Amino acid sequence: MKFIDRSSVLPNVLPFLFLASTPVQAVWPAPSKLSTGNSSLLIDKTLGVTYNGGNVRWSSTELYPRRCARKTNENWFLLQLSWTLDYEPSCAPAFSSEEIVTGGVARAMKNILEDNLVPWKLYGRNQLESTEPSTEGQTYVRQLEITQTGTDSTETFKPLAGQVDESYNLTLGTDGKATIQAVSSTGVLRALESFSQLFFKHSQAPYVYTKLAPVEISDKPEYDHRGILFDTSRNFFSLESIYRTIDAMAWNKMNRFHIHVTDSQSWPLEIPAMPELHEKGAYAKGMTYTPENVQAIQAYGIYRGVEVIFEIDSPGHFGSAALSHPEVVSAWQAEPWAKYCAEPPCGQLRLNDPAVDPFLDKLMNDFLPRVSPYSAYFHTGGDEVNLNAYALDPSVNSSDPAVLGPLIQKFVDKQHARVRAAGLVPMVWEEIPANYNVTLGDDVVVQSWLGDAAINDLTAKGHKVISSNYNFWYMDCGRGQWLNFANGAETEQYYPFNDWCTPYKNWRLAYSYDPRANLTAEQAALVIGGEVGAWSETIDDANIDDILWPRSSAAGEVLWSGRIDPATGQNRSQYDAGPRLAEFRERMLARGVLAGPVQMVYCTQGGDPTACRFTTSS
């Protein structure tokens, strides 16, 4: 049996481990503890699954009505999960542990039996067939026993950071019996994903096998908040792209999907109480998210252990509302735009106009009750407020920070009161406390994008922080300017048209980042996680998969497994990550996500991470 505790492996040993064990250690993100053997098993649709040994625990809260369960007598229990490959839970806005687990089993088995890969890239050139197990006389995986030791509650499905235990233990014996033990149904989902990664398609269809039995995994996340930011305003995204991204997040054990849903460029969000917002603010008819879409996106996430967090940015990045409500917006399409906003078109909510509060009351009273059943958070934005825009605001007529500071404080207080009244916790961008001297409630989570110095300052002041450090985790960066330049002096000055946050963040750069680096223990505890950013100036349905994956997978492992090996104090090695990431990319492709290549096949075929190591000629 091979054993790896990823908290104690020395970096210089890793290449030899991979040469000896490929594809043994290919579970992504890296589990806390993993041991494997070298016995083969087959698996097919005859797998029987039990949940809680016949006893299912049900919450008494109204969020989980028993219409989502099957009643056999006065007791509520389940002897055998009745799963099919195409099963999709449908109990939203009510959720039950049984529905969550049944859906997770169905998706895991579909990934194992249908959307799987023949692992030719994981072995030496033309060596696959000689490594595959015989399909004759093999033991089958016949039983999966799932035990949930805790009782799910309301917080399980819409948790604040740290409210849900995602840990799990997974075993797979040489006798074909598998077990999963987890405190929560979310932990069960994480275990099922690891279970699905143990298996491969045989080149002689229709067999599916593992060569790793016996397997033991003990696992839990390092960070509570592991997210992706998705911008649906600059370019519109189909539901299919959103669902596909949530699926890929679940495979990477990421758990927060932050939708920056409106901005100055467009307003794709339908607000039934204010239909004029999308009717005039959307790019075109049909490029909107209906209330039914919003509910479906949130439920889709919950069934996969991913909490959806919506953001309506304010007071900046609000220009598109001027198309229907010019009375609440200042500096709409002001020129030169660079003086009044970060990118065109400009437009910010007025800070002292009596029309603004009734507008926001109506907007938030419509939208927040449709968010609160599914999420613990609502993001109120607050980034890149341009003070010059308020010199054009007739209710202010000033760009003086001394004048604007108290007005921004008053605005934030009111907006956060609306969020709290809906039972949600506010999130903000870092400029709100850092640039405008706004005092925030202790509950507020601050999202930082400006780097390590900013995180140090925020945590030193006691703020809870999630990091989206643009130097490492802004995946839209390094792909060139999206603005156009006039011929002549402009083109000469700005050639070769790099964007503001170049360079491109390849997976190695994303993997190198430690959100808690150089912080005190007290400060580090306040960094509750991070988010990868994908601002969509040049991203849409056609390229979103390649933009996010597998680079976001690298960030996902940092957030799940931790960047630093706690035993050695050393960074996790690219030699460790490269072969596993290349394999996991193949899994994402097989499951329908068009993730970009990690390296050319030569670099990873056979699992030797040193094949394309850096060397010098000296």
C-alpha positions as CSV (number, residue, x, y, z in Angstrom):
1,M,0.0,0.0,0.0
2,K,1.3,3.5,-0.9
3,F,0.6,6.2,1.6
4,I,1.0,10.0,1.2
5,D,0.2,12.5,3.9
6,R,0.5,15.7,1.9
7,S,1.3,17.7,4.9
8,S,4.7,16.0,5.3
9,V,6.1,14.9,1.9
10,L,9.5,16.5,1.2
11,P,9.6,18.3,-2.2
12,N,12.7,16.5,-3.4
13,V,11.0,13.1,-3.0
14,L,7.9,14.0,-5.0
15,P,9.3,13.2,-8.5
16,F,10.3,9.7,-7.5
17,L,6.9,9.1,-5.9
18,F,5.1,10.1,-9.1
19,L,7.3,8.0,-11.3
20,A,6.5,5.0,-9.2
21,S,2.8,5.6,-8.6
22,T,1.2,7.3,-11.6
23,P,-1.8,7.7,-11.6
24,V,-2.1,6.8,-8.0
25,Q,-2.0,10.3,-6.5
26,A,-4.2,12.0,-9.0
27,V,-6.9,13.3,-6.7
28,W,-7.5,17.0,-7.2
29,P,-7.4,19.0,-5.0
30,A,-4.8,17.2,-2.9
31,P,-6.4,15.4,0.1
32,S,-5.1,15.9,3.5
33,K,-4.2,12.3,3.8
34,L,-4.3,9.6,1.1
35,S,-3.2,6.0,1.0
36,T,-3.6,3.6,-2.0
37,G,-2.8,0.1,-3.0
38,N,-2.3,-1.6,-6.3
39,S,-5.3,-4.0,-6.6
40,S,-7.8,-3.7,-9.4
41,L,-11.6,-3.4,-9.2
42,L,-14.3,-2.9,-11.8
43,I,-17.5,-0.8,-11.4
44,D,-20.8,-0.6,-13.2
45,K,-24.5,0.3,-12.7
46,T,-24.9,-2.6,-10.3
47,L,-23.5,-0.4,-7.5
48,G,-25.8,-0.4,-4.5
49,V,-25.8,2.7,-2.3
50,T,-27.1,3.0,1.2
51,Y,-27.4,6.2,3.3
52,N,-27.1,6.3,7.0
53,G,-27.6,2.5,7.4
54,G,-31.3,3.0,6.9
55,N,-31.6,6.1,9.1
56,V,-31.9,9.5,7.6
57,R,-31.9,12.5,9.9
58,W,-34.3,15.2,9.0
59,S,-34.2,18.8,10.2
60,S,-37.3,20.2,11.8
61,T,-37.0,23.6,10.1
62,E,-39.5,24.6,7.6
63,L,-36.8,24.8,4.9
64,Y,-36.9,21.0,4.6
65,P,-40.5,19.9,4.3
66,R,-41.0,16.2,4.1
67,R,-42.4,16.3,0.6
68,C,-38.8,15.9,-0.4
69,A,-38.5,12.5,1.3
70,R,-40.2,9.2,0.8
71,K,-42.4,8.1,3.7
72,T,-42.6,4.4,4.4
73,N,-44.3,4.5,7.8
74,E,-44.3,6.7,10.8
75,N,-40.5,6.7,10.6
76,W,-38.4,8.5,8.0
77,F,-35.7,6.3,6.6
78,L,-33.9,5.1,3.5
79,L,-32.6,1.6,3.0
80,Q,-31.3,1.9,-0.5
81,L,-30.8,5.1,-2.5
82,S,-32.7,4.8,-5.8
83,W,-30.2,6.6,-8.1
84,T,-30.1,6.9,-11.9
85,L,-27.5,8.6,-14.0
86,D,-29.9,11.4,-15.1
87,Y,-31.3,12.1,-11.6
88,E,-31.6,15.8,-10.8
89,P,-33.0,17.0,-7.5
90,S,-36.1,19.2,-7.8
91,C,-37.2,20.2,-4.3
92,A,-36.1,23.9,-4.4
93,P,-36.7,26.1,-2.5
94,A,-36.8,23.3,0.0
95,F,-33.8,21.1,0.4
96,S,-33.2,17.7,2.1
97,S,-30.1,15.7,2.9
98,E,-31.5,12.8,0.9
99,E,-32.0,14.9,-2.2
100,I,-28.6,16.4,-1.9
101,V,-26.9,13.0,-1.5
102,T,-28.9,11.2,-4.1
103,G,-28.1,13.9,-6.7
104,G,-24.4,13.7,-5.7
105,V,-24.4,9.9,-6.2
106,A,-26.0,10.2,-9.6
107,R,-23.5,12.8,-10.8
108,A,-20.6,10.9,-9.5
109,M,-21.7,7.7,-11.2
110,K,-22.3,9.5,-14.5
111,N,-18.8,10.9,-14.3
112,I,-17.5,7.4,-13.5
113,L,-19.5,5.4,-16.1
114,E,-20.1,7.8,-18.9
115,D,-18.1,11.0,-18.7
116,N,-14.7,9.4,-17.9
117,L,-11.4,9.2,-19.7
118,V,-9.1,6.5,-21.1
119,P,-5.9,7.5,-19.3
120,W,-3.4,7.0,-22.2
121,K,-1.7,10.4,-21.3
122,L,-0.9,9.1,-17.8
123,Y,1.5,6.4,-19.0
124,G,4.6,6.2,-21.1
125,R,4.3,6.3,-24.9
126,N,2.2,3.5,-26.2
127,Q,2.1,1.8,-22.8
128,L,-1.6,2.1,-21.9
129,E,-2.7,-1.3,-23.0
130,S,0.0,-3.1,-21.0
131,T,-1.0,-1.3,-17.8
132,E,-4.7,-1.9,-18.0
133,P,-6.1,-4.6,-15.7
134,S,-7.7,-7.7,-17.2
135,T,-11.5,-7.5,-17.4
136,E,-11.8,-11.2,-16.6
137,G,-12.3,-12.5,-13.0
138,Q,-12.1,-9.1,-11.4
139,T,-14.0,-8.1,-8.3
140,Y,-16.6,-5.4,-8.8
141,V,-17.4,-2.4,-6.5
142,R,-20.8,-3.5,-5.4
143,Q,-21.6,-1.5,-2.3
144,L,-21.2,2.1,-1.2
145,E,-22.2,2.9,2.3
146,I,-22.7,6.6,3.1
147,T,-22.9,7.7,6.7
148,Q,-23.7,11.2,7.6
149,T,-22.8,11.7,11.3
150,G,-24.3,15.1,11.7
151,T,-27.7,16.7,11.1
152,D,-28.0,19.2,8.3
153,S,-29.6,22.5,9.2
154,T,-30.5,25.7,7.4
155,E,-26.9,26.8,7.6
156,T,-25.7,23.7,5.8
157,F,-27.2,24.9,2.5
158,K,-26.6,28.6,2.8
159,P,-23.7,28.9,5.3
160,L,-21.6,31.7,6.5
161,A,-17.9,30.9,6.3
162,G,-17.2,28.1,8.7
163,Q,-20.8,27.1,9.4
164,V,-20.7,23.8,7.5
165,D,-18.2,21.0,8.1
166,E,-17.0,19.8,4.7
167,S,-14.6,17.1,6.0
168,Y,-15.0,13.4,5.0
169,N,-13.4,10.0,5.2
170,L,-13.5,7.6,2.2
171,T,-12.4,4.0,2.0
172,L,-12.5,1.5,-0.9
173,G,-11.6,-2.1,0.0
174,T,-10.2,-4.9,-2.2
175,D,-13.5,-6.7,-1.5
176,G,-15.4,-4.0,-3.5
177,K,-17.0,-2.3,-0.5
178,A,-16.7,1.5,-0.3
179,T,-17.6,3.7,2.6
180,I,-18.0,7.5,3.0
181,Q,-18.4,9.1,6.4
182,A,-19.0,12.9,6.6
183,V,-20.6,15.2,9.1
184,S,-22.7,17.0,6.5
185,S,-24.3,16.3,3.2
186,T,-21.8,18.8,1.8
187,G,-19.0,16.6,3.0
188,V,-20.6,13.7,1.3
189,L,-20.5,15.6,-2.0
190,R,-16.8,16.3,-1.5
191,A,-16.2,12.6,-0.9
192,L,-18.2,11.5,-3.9
193,E,-16.0,13.8,-6.1
194,S,-12.9,12.1,-4.8
195,F,-14.5,8.7,-5.2
196,S,-15.2,9.5,-8.9
197,Q,-11.5,10.4,-9.5
198,L,-10.4,6.9,-8.6
199,F,-11.7,5.4,-11.8
200,F,-10.9,5.3,-15.5
201,K,-12.4,3.9,-18.7
202,H,-10.9,0.8,-20.0
203,S,-9.7,1.1,-23.7
204,Q,-11.8,-2.0,-24.2
205,A,-15.3,-0.5,-23.6
206,P,-17.6,-0.7,-21.6
207,Y,-15.4,-1.5,-18.6
208,V,-14.5,1.0,-15.9
209,Y,-11.8,0.3,-13.4
210,T,-9.5,1.4,-10.6
211,K,-6.0,0.0,-9.9
212,L,-5.7,1.8,-6.5
213,A,-7.5,-0.5,-4.0
214,P,-7.4,-0.4,-1.1
215,V,-7.9,3.4,-0.7
216,E,-8.2,5.5,2.4
217,I,-8.7,9.2,2.3
218,S,-9.2,11.7,5.2
219,D,-9.8,15.2,4.0
220,K,-11.0,18.7,4.9
221,P,-10.5,22.2,3.5
222,E,-8.0,24.8,4.6
223,Y,-10.2,27.8,3.7
224,D,-13.9,28.2,4.2
225,H,-14.5,30.5,1.2
226,R,-13.3,29.1,-2.1
227,G,-14.8,31.0,-4.9
228,I,-15.0,32.3,-8.5
229,L,-16.2,35.8,-9.5
230,F,-18.3,35.8,-12.7
231,D,-19.2,39.1,-14.4
232,T,-22.5,39.0,-16.4
233,S,-22.8,42.7,-17.1
234,R,-19.9,43.5,-19.5
235,N,-20.8,40.4,-21.5
236,F,-23.9,38.3,-21.1
237,F,-23.6,34.6,-20.2
238,S,-26.0,31.8,-21.0
239,L,-27.4,29.6,-18.2
240,E,-25.5,26.8,-19.7
241,S,-22.2,28.5,-19.1
242,I,-23.2,29.4,-15.6
243,Y,-24.3,25.8,-14.8
244,R,-21.1,24.4,-16.4
245,T,-19.0,26.7,-14.2
246,I,-20.8,25.6,-11.1
247,D,-20.3,22.0,-12.1
248,A,-16.5,22.6,-12.5
249,M,-16.4,24.4,-9.2
250,A,-17.9,21.4,-7.5
251,W,-15.4,19.1,-9.1
252,N,-12.6,21.4,-7.7
253,K,-14.3,21.5,-4.3
254,M,-14.9,25.2,-4.6
255,N,-17.9,26.5,-2.8
256,R,-18.8,30.2,-3.5
257,F,-20.0,31.5,-6.9
258,H,-20.0,35.3,-6.9
259,I,-22.1,36.8,-9.7
260,H,-21.3,40.4,-10.4
261,V,-24.7,40.7,-12.1
262,T,-25.1,44.4,-13.0
263,D,-22.7,47.2,-13.9
264,S,-22.6,50.4,-16.0
265,Q,-22.4,48.4,-19.3
266,S,-25.7,46.5,-18.9
267,W,-28.5,45.6,-16.5
268,P,-29.4,41.9,-17.3
269,L,-31.2,41.3,-14.0
270,E,-35.0,41.3,-14.2
271,I,-36.6,43.0,-11.2
272,P,-40.4,42.4,-11.5
273,A,-41.2,45.5,-9.4
274,M,-39.0,47.6,-11.8
275,P,-39.1,46.0,-15.2
276,E,-37.9,49.2,-16.9
277,L,-34.4,48.4,-15.5
278,H,-33.8,45.4,-17.7
279,E,-36.1,46.5,-20.5
280,K,-33.9,49.5,-21.1
281,G,-30.7,48.3,-19.5
282,A,-30.1,44.9,-21.0
283,Y,-28.1,44.6,-24.2
284,A,-31.0,42.9,-26.0
285,K,-34.3,41.1,-25.4
286,G,-33.6,37.7,-24.0
287,M,-30.2,38.7,-22.6
288,T,-31.7,38.8,-19.1
289,Y,-32.0,36.6,-16.0
290,T,-35.6,36.1,-15.0
291,P,-36.7,35.4,-11.4
292,E,-37.0,31.8,-12.4
293,N,-33.4,31.8,-13.7
294,V,-32.2,33.4,-10.5
295,Q,-33.9,30.7,-8.4
296,A,-32.6,27.9,-10.7
297,I,-29.0,29.1,-10.6
298,Q,-29.1,29.3,-6.8
299,A,-30.7,25.9,-6.4
300,Y,-28.3,24.3,-8.9
301,G,-25.4,25.6,-6.8
302,I,-26.9,24.3,-3.5
303,Y,-27.3,20.8,-4.9
304,R,-23.6,20.8,-5.7
305,G,-22.4,22.4,-2.5
306,V,-21.8,25.8,-4.1
307,E,-23.4,28.9,-2.5
308,V,-24.3,31.6,-5.0
309,I,-23.7,35.2,-3.9
310,F,-25.1,38.0,-6.0
311,E,-23.6,41.5,-6.3
312,I,-25.3,44.6,-7.3
313,D,-22.4,47.0,-7.3
314,S,-23.0,50.5,-5.8
315,P,-22.7,53.4,-5.6
316,G,-20.1,53.1,-8.5
317,H,-20.5,50.9,-11.6
318,F,-24.2,51.8,-11.7
319,G,-24.5,53.7,-15.0
320,S,-26.9,51.3,-16.9
321,A,-29.7,52.3,-14.5
322,A,-29.6,55.8,-16.0
323,L,-31.2,54.4,-19.1
324,S,-34.4,54.0,-17.1
325,H,-33.8,56.1,-14.0
326,P,-31.6,59.1,-14.9
327,E,-32.8,60.9,-11.8
328,V,-30.7,58.6,-9.5
329,V,-27.4,58.5,-11.5
330,S,-24.6,61.1,-11.8
331,A,-22.0,61.4,-14.5
332,W,-23.8,59.1,-16.9
333,Q,-21.6,58.8,-20.0
334,A,-19.5,61.7,-18.9
335,E,-16.5,62.6,-21.0
336,P,-13.6,62.3,-20.9
337,W,-14.6,59.1,-19.3
338,A,-11.2,58.5,-17.7
339,K,-11.8,61.5,-15.5
340,Y,-15.0,60.2,-14.1
341,C,-14.8,56.3,-14.0
342,A,-12.5,53.4,-14.4
343,E,-14.0,52.4,-17.7
344,P,-16.8,53.6,-20.0
345,P,-19.6,54.3,-19.7
346,C,-19.5,56.2,-16.5
347,G,-22.3,56.5,-14.0
348,Q,-22.7,56.3,-10.2
349,L,-25.6,56.5,-7.8
350,R,-26.2,60.0,-6.5
351,L,-25.3,60.4,-2.9
352,N,-27.7,63.0,-1.6
353,D,-30.7,62.9,-3.9
354,P,-34.1,62.2,-2.2
355,A,-35.0,59.9,-5.2
356,V,-32.2,57.4,-4.4
357,D,-33.6,55.8,-1.1
358,P,-37.0,55.0,-2.6
359,F,-35.3,53.6,-5.7
360,L,-33.1,51.3,-3.6
361,D,-35.9,50.4,-1.2
362,K,-38.0,49.2,-4.1
363,L,-35.0,47.4,-5.8
364,M,-33.8,45.6,-2.7
365,N,-37.3,44.8,-1.4
366,D,-37.8,42.9,-4.7
367,F,-34.5,41.2,-5.1
368,L,-33.2,40.3,-1.6
369,P,-36.2,38.1,-0.5
370,R,-35.4,36.0,-3.6
371,V,-31.8,35.6,-2.5
372,S,-32.1,35.0,1.2
373,P,-33.6,31.5,1.0
374,Y,-30.4,30.4,-0.8
375,S,-27.5,32.4,0.5
376,A,-26.1,33.9,3.7
377,Y,-24.5,36.8,1.8
378,F,-25.2,39.7,-0.5
379,H,-22.4,41.7,-2.1
380,T,-23.0,45.5,-2.1
381,G,-19.9,46.3,-4.2
382,G,-18.3,49.7,-3.5
383,D,-15.2,49.5,-5.7
384,E,-13.7,52.2,-7.8
385,V,-16.0,55.1,-6.7
386,N,-14.7,58.1,-8.6
387,L,-15.1,61.2,-6.5
388,N,-15.0,63.5,-9.6
389,A,-18.3,62.1,-10.7
390,Y,-19.9,63.8,-7.7
391,A,-18.9,67.2,-8.9
392,L,-21.5,66.4,-11.6
393,D,-24.1,65.2,-9.1
394,P,-26.6,68.1,-8.6
395,S,-27.3,66.8,-5.1
396,V,-23.6,67.1,-4.1
397,N,-21.7,69.4,-6.5
398,S,-18.4,68.5,-4.9
399,S,-15.5,66.1,-5.3
400,D,-14.0,67.0,-1.9
401,P,-13.4,63.8,0.2
402,A,-14.3,65.8,3.3
403,V,-17.7,66.3,1.9
404,L,-18.2,62.9,0.3
405,G,-16.9,60.8,3.1
406,P,-19.9,61.3,5.4
407,L,-22.3,60.8,2.5
408,I,-20.7,57.5,1.5
409,Q,-20.8,56.4,5.1
410,K,-24.5,57.2,5.2
411,F,-25.1,55.4,1.9
412,V,-23.3,52.3,3.1
413,D,-25.1,52.2,6.4
414,K,-28.5,52.4,4.7
415,Q,-27.6,49.8,2.1
416,H,-26.2,47.3,4.7
417,A,-29.4,47.9,6.8
418,R,-31.4,46.7,3.8
419,V,-29.2,43.6,3.5
420,R,-29.4,42.7,7.1
421,A,-33.2,43.3,7.2
422,A,-33.4,40.5,4.6
423,G,-31.4,38.2,6.9
424,L,-28.2,38.5,4.8
425,V,-24.6,39.5,5.7
426,P,-23.1,42.3,3.6
427,M,-19.9,42.0,1.6
428,V,-18.0,44.9,0.2
429,W,-15.0,45.6,-1.9
430,E,-11.9,46.9,0.0
431,E,-12.2,50.5,-1.2
432,I,-15.2,51.0,1.2
433,P,-13.1,50.8,4.4
434,A,-9.7,51.5,2.9
435,N,-10.2,54.5,0.6
436,Y,-13.3,56.2,1.9
437,N,-12.8,55.8,5.7
438,V,-16.1,54.1,6.1
439,T,-16.8,52.3,9.4
440,L,-18.2,48.8,8.8
441,G,-20.2,46.4,11.0
442,D,-18.3,43.5,12.5
443,D,-20.3,41.1,10.4
444,V,-19.2,42.6,7.0
445,V,-16.8,40.6,4.8
446,V,-14.3,42.6,2.8
447,Q,-13.1,41.4,-0.6
448,S,-9.6,42.6,-1.4
449,W,-8.1,42.7,-4.9
450,L,-5.2,45.1,-4.5
451,G,-2.6,42.7,-3.1
452,D,-0.8,41.6,0.1
453,A,-0.2,45.1,1.5
454,A,-4.0,45.7,1.3
455,I,-4.8,42.4,3.0
456,N,-2.2,43.2,5.8
457,D,-3.9,46.6,6.4
458,L,-7.4,45.2,6.4
459,T,-6.7,42.3,8.7
460,A,-4.7,44.6,11.0
461,K,-7.9,46.6,11.5
462,G,-9.9,43.4,12.3
463,H,-11.8,42.9,9.0
464,K,-12.7,39.5,7.8
465,V,-11.2,39.2,4.3
466,I,-11.4,37.2,1.1
467,S,-8.5,37.6,-1.3
468,S,-8.8,38.2,-5.0
469,N,-5.2,39.4,-5.4
470,Y,-5.1,40.6,-9.0
471,N,-1.4,39.8,-9.3
472,F,-2.2,36.1,-9.1
473,W,-6.0,35.4,-9.4
474,Y,-7.4,37.8,-12.0
475,M,-7.8,35.4,-14.9
476,D,-8.8,38.1,-17.4
477,C,-5.4,39.8,-17.1
478,G,-2.5,39.6,-19.6
479,R,-4.5,39.2,-22.7
480,G,-4.1,42.6,-24.1
481,Q,-6.1,45.9,-24.2
482,W,-9.8,45.9,-25.0
483,L,-9.8,49.6,-25.7
484,N,-9.1,51.0,-29.2
485,F,-6.4,53.5,-29.9
486,A,-6.2,56.2,-32.7
487,N,-3.5,56.0,-35.3
488,G,-0.4,58.0,-34.8
489,A,0.9,59.1,-31.4
490,E,-1.6,57.0,-29.4
491,T,-0.7,53.7,-31.1
492,E,3.0,54.5,-30.7
493,Q,2.6,55.4,-27.0
494,Y,0.5,52.4,-26.1
495,Y,2.1,49.7,-28.4
496,P,2.0,46.7,-27.9
497,F,-1.4,47.4,-26.2
498,N,-0.9,45.5,-22.9
499,D,-3.8,45.6,-20.4
500,W,-3.5,47.3,-17.0
501,C,-2.9,44.0,-15.1
502,T,-0.5,42.2,-17.4
503,P,1.0,39.5,-17.3
504,Y,-1.2,36.6,-18.0
505,K,-1.7,34.5,-14.9
506,N,-0.7,31.0,-15.8
507,W,-1.5,28.1,-13.5
508,R,2.0,28.2,-12.0
509,L,1.5,31.8,-10.9
510,A,-2.0,31.1,-9.6
511,Y,-0.6,28.1,-7.7
512,S,2.2,30.1,-6.1
513,Y,-0.1,32.5,-4.2
514,D,-0.5,32.2,-0.5
515,P,-3.4,34.4,0.7
516,R,-2.0,34.3,4.3
517,A,1.6,34.9,3.6
518,N,3.5,37.2,6.0
519,L,0.5,37.7,8.3
520,T,0.4,37.2,12.0
521,A,-1.6,34.3,13.3
522,E,-4.4,36.6,14.3
523,Q,-4.5,38.3,11.0
524,A,-4.2,35.0,9.1
525,A,-7.3,33.7,10.9
526,L,-9.3,36.6,9.4
527,V,-8.5,35.6,5.8
528,I,-11.4,33.3,5.4
529,G,-10.7,32.4,1.8
530,G,-10.3,33.7,-1.7
531,E,-11.9,34.2,-5.1
532,V,-10.6,33.9,-8.7
533,G,-11.7,36.9,-10.8
534,A,-13.0,36.7,-14.4
535,W,-14.0,40.2,-15.5
536,S,-15.7,39.9,-18.8
537,E,-14.6,42.7,-21.1
538,T,-13.2,40.1,-23.5
539,I,-14.9,36.9,-22.1
540,D,-18.2,35.4,-23.1
541,D,-19.7,31.9,-23.7
542,A,-17.1,31.1,-26.3
543,N,-14.0,31.3,-24.2
544,I,-15.1,31.2,-20.5
545,D,-14.1,27.6,-20.0
546,D,-10.6,28.2,-21.2
547,I,-10.2,31.4,-19.3
548,L,-11.2,29.7,-16.0
549,W,-9.9,26.2,-16.3
550,P,-7.5,24.7,-15.3
551,R,-6.0,27.9,-13.9
552,S,-8.8,28.2,-11.4
553,S,-8.1,24.6,-10.4
554,A,-4.7,25.7,-9.3
555,A,-6.2,28.3,-7.0
556,G,-8.8,25.8,-5.9
557,E,-6.1,23.5,-4.6
558,V,-4.4,26.4,-2.8
559,L,-7.8,27.1,-1.1
560,W,-8.7,23.5,-0.3
561,S,-5.3,22.0,0.5
562,G,-3.3,25.1,1.6
563,R,-0.3,26.6,-0.2
564,I,2.2,25.8,2.5
565,D,3.2,22.4,3.7
566,P,2.7,22.8,7.5
567,A,5.3,20.2,8.3
568,T,8.1,21.6,6.2
569,G,7.1,25.2,5.8
570,Q,7.8,24.9,2.1
571,N,5.5,25.7,-0.8
572,R,3.8,22.8,-2.5
573,S,5.8,21.9,-5.6
574,Q,4.9,22.3,-9.2
575,Y,6.4,18.8,-9.6
576,D,3.7,17.6,-7.3
577,A,0.9,19.6,-8.9
578,G,1.7,19.3,-12.6
579,P,0.9,15.6,-13.3
580,R,-2.2,15.7,-11.2
581,L,-3.5,18.9,-12.8
582,A,-2.9,17.5,-16.2
583,E,-4.9,14.5,-15.4
584,F,-7.7,16.5,-13.8
585,R,-7.9,18.7,-16.9
586,E,-8.6,15.5,-18.8
587,R,-11.4,14.7,-16.5
588,M,-12.9,18.1,-17.0
589,L,-12.7,17.7,-20.7
590,A,-14.4,14.3,-20.5
591,R,-17.2,15.9,-18.4
592,G,-17.8,18.7,-20.9
593,V,-15.7,21.6,-19.8
594,L,-13.3,22.9,-22.4
595,A,-10.4,23.5,-20.1
596,G,-7.1,24.6,-21.7
597,P,-4.0,22.3,-21.7
598,V,-1.6,22.3,-18.8
599,Q,1.4,21.4,-20.9
600,M,2.1,19.6,-24.1
601,V,1.6,15.8,-23.8
602,Y,5.4,15.1,-23.7
603,C,5.7,17.0,-20.5
604,T,3.3,14.9,-18.5
605,Q,2.9,11.6,-20.3
606,G,4.1,8.9,-17.9
607,G,3.7,11.2,-15.0
608,D,7.3,12.4,-14.8
609,P,7.1,16.0,-13.6
610,T,10.8,16.6,-14.4
611,A,10.5,15.9,-18.1
612,C,10.0,19.6,-18.8
613,R,11.8,21.0,-15.8
614,F,13.6,24.3,-16.1
615,T,17.3,24.1,-16.7
616,T,20.1,26.5,-17.8
617,S,22.8,25.9,-20.4
618,S,25.6,26.6,-17.9
